[in-house]
Each structure stands twice: as structure tokens, then as C-alpha cells.
Amino acid sequence: MKKQKTYDKKEPELEIEKAYSKKEFNLKLYRLIKALESGWDFTLQIGERRIQIPSNTRFYIEYEREDGKEEVEFSIRWREKGQ
């Protein structure tokens, strides 16, 4: 079995973006909603990276229109433990 990558605080800054099908995206959102409703932390996998999202995180919705394109971005933000 392939070992999953986890976050290492010694790593430099990192940004990952991955496109998902509607079905895959819906499943990730469903799991997030269930975790939030239950007050649990949530583990999200983006590509090969596993990310632990604490239950006390903050949520933002951003709208942007530029150069004839529109975008809605749902953000989940939290600080590293000890920060």
C-alpha cells in the first residue's frame, strides 16, 4: 500500500489545486458537511496530500469578476497548532 503524504511544518509554503468531477466534488463537500455537523475534525485529500482541518476552523466565501470571468471561491482557513 502506498504511504500517504502528510503535512510537515518544516516544508516551505505550498499551494495545490486539483480539478474534480461533480460527483467527486459533491462527495468531498458531503463529508465536510457531516464532519461540521458532528463537530469533528475533517481530513481532506487533495491529490496525494492529506490535510487535517480542525473543527474550529473559519469559513469564507469570495466572489470575483475579472477579464470577463467570474469565480466563487469557498475558503477554509485555520492556523497551525501553536501559532
N, C-alpha and C positions, 0 to 999 in steps of 0.2 A: 504494500500500500504506500502511496506517495505521501510524504510528510507535508503538512500544511504550513505555509509561512505565517508567522505571527509578527506583531509589531515589536520592534526593538528600539528603545529610546535612544540608542547610540546612532541610529540611522539618520542620514540627512533628511531634509524636507522631501516630501514625496507627494505626487498627485497621480491618481489613477482614474481613468474614465473608460467605461465599457458599455457598449450598446447591448440591450437585451430585447428579446421579443416581448410582445404584450403579455403573453402568458407567463414568462419568467419574471417580468417586472411586477405583475399582479401578485404572484406568489410571494415575492420579497416584501411587498407592501402589506400583504395579508399577515405574514409572520411578524412584521414590525408592529402592526396594529394589535395583534394578540398579545405580544410582549408588553406593549404600553398599557393595555387594559389590565394586565395582570400585575404590573409594577415590576416586571423582571428586566434585567439587563438583556441586551439583544446582540447576537453575533451575526454579522453580515459578511458574506464572502463576495468580493469583487475580483474577478479573475482568479488568481491563485492566492490572494491576500485575504486573511480572516481578520475582521475588525470587531473588537468588543465595544459596544455602545452602552454606556451606563444608563440606568433607568431615569436618572435625574438630569438628563440632557435638555438642551433648549432647541426649539424648532423655529424655522424661519421660512417664509415663502417670499420669493423675489420675482418681480416681473421686469422684463427688459425688452425694449424695442430699439433696434439699431439697424441701419442699412437695409430696411425692408424685411427684416427678420424679427420674429417675436419669440420670446423664451420665458417659460415659467420654471423656476428652479426651487425645489424643496431642499432646504438645508437642515442638517442635524449637526449641532456644534456642542462640543464639550471640551474641558481642559483635561490634560493628563493628570493622573493622580499625583498629588504632591505639588501641583502648580498653583 
